[in-house]
Amino acid sequence: VIYLKDIIKTGIKERLSQLRKLGIKSIMMTGDNPLTASTIAKESGVDDFVAEAKPEIKLQLIRDFQKKGHLVAMIGDGTNDAPA
């Protein structure tokens, strides 16, 4: 048996809670499958998540939020995040 798991940064749940108190909503957009995304979202404390998001979907979701008048900050960790 090989056990693989994403490591959630220490303190991220608390930091997202602090941002939430400031009125900042966090949404995780990931290429992971829905089950994995749900688990990571729950462990990290994000407000919402989008699973199986390709780079084009991430970019479109950000543009949709911006069209609604939201200020968006994007944080990514790979080349799949570059377009967004």
QUIHURA-V402069 format. One record per backbone hydrogen bond with DSSP energy under -0.5 kcal/mol. CO is the residue of the C=O (numbers start at 1). NH is the residue of the N-H. If there is no record, write none. Layout:
CO;NH
CO;NH
This chain:
2;4
6;8
9;12
11;15
12;16
13;17
14;18
15;19
16;20
17;21
18;22
19;22
19;24
20;23
23;25
26;47
26;48
27;29
28;30
28;50
30;53
32;52
33;37
34;38
35;39
36;40
37;41
38;42
39;43
40;44
41;45
41;46
48;28
50;30
52;54
54;57
54;58
55;59
56;60
57;61
58;62
59;63
60;64
61;65
62;66
63;67
64;68
65;70
66;69
70;72
78;81
78;82
79;82
